Amino acid sequence: MRYTISVSTVAVPQRMRERLDEYEGFHQTLGNELCHYLGIPSIIAGAATLFGLVRLATLGGLSLTLAEVVAGAIAIFYVVSARALGVATAILLGALVALGRALPLWAGLTVFLSGWVLQFVGHAAFEHRSPAFLRNLLHLLVGPAWIVERMLRRLAGARPTPHPR
């Protein structure tokens, strides 16, 4: 049995659609998109390493850190604001947080900083436009959902918005 992903049926509420479309306007080149495919997950994993240093509670052998609390709040934001796309994004977020929590501090910090370098290289070298989050900090949360949506479109064989440059 063959399953296909129909991206057109993934319901995204209008407000999130507007945010994704605005974010897309700051990411029109393939080079910048590729930098974001690598940079955003790197930032998330690296931030999880750093936030994981802040232990909030320990129960038995399990520790609750700031990484899990922040990721949980962000996952709720995704599910509430982007529905099915939010669920997919929250799953990716959870995987990246788990990866980041497993990294030693030096590696997490390196991954985090490298992710930011990639973001700024993408905007400076390919986009020639400042990052979207400099105009609206909410775009720091929109970026991962944008990546997931674009990957789903590509996996489904749908063409993402063409890159004019």
Secondary structure, DSSP 4 states (H G I P E B T S, - for coil): ------GGGS---HHHHHHHHHHHTT--SHHHHHHHHHHHHHHHHHHHHHHTTSEEEEETTEEEEHHHHHHHHHHHHHHHHHHHHHHHHHHHHHHHHHHHHHS-HHHHHHHHHHHHHHHHHIIIIII-S--GGGT-TTHHHHHHHHHHHHHHHHHTTPPPSPP--
